[in-house]
Amino acid sequence: MPSAKKEKKNPGKNFAHGKMPYGEISIQENLLEKWPAPETETPLEIRISYPEFTCLCPRSGYPDFATIHVRYRPSGFIVELKSLKLYLNSFRNRPISHEETAATLFRELKTLLEPAFLEIVADFNVRGNVKTVITLHSGMGKTPEKDRLP
């Protein structure tokens, strides 16, 4: 029989010893950070792969799993990797569509870094016999040679 009393919310009650783990605290307190890009004679192209991305399906609440690929050419700034990892971890309990995930990542990194080029590929695992890969890049409308269909 359900209790008539409402329980007070305790964000740490589901964790060992009733305390929120330091990792969860780090994720909640994190802000994406940028650093000055190193000076080079040849332009840098940075590729980052994050194979443990998770978020929640906004319709079912089931987890969605993906590999997130970030490719960019800095024009002044690079993303600090730990802050990016924690930022990506912040999506794990967030109900968000595959498409909105890719669009959010693109928008946030473009705003933060103002790169010469940015590409986000959100490669979601198969679920319900459907595979989704969403690609956004700063040259959308101009399909890169590698993306041309045969």
Secondary structure, DSSP 8 states (H G I E B T S, - for coil): ---SS-----TTTTSGGG---HHHHHHHH----EEE----SS---EEEEEEEEEEE-TTT--EEEEEEEEEEE-SSEEE-HHHHHHHHHTTTT-B--HHHHHHHHHHHHHHHH--SEEEEEEEEEEETTEEEEEEEETTTTS--GGG---
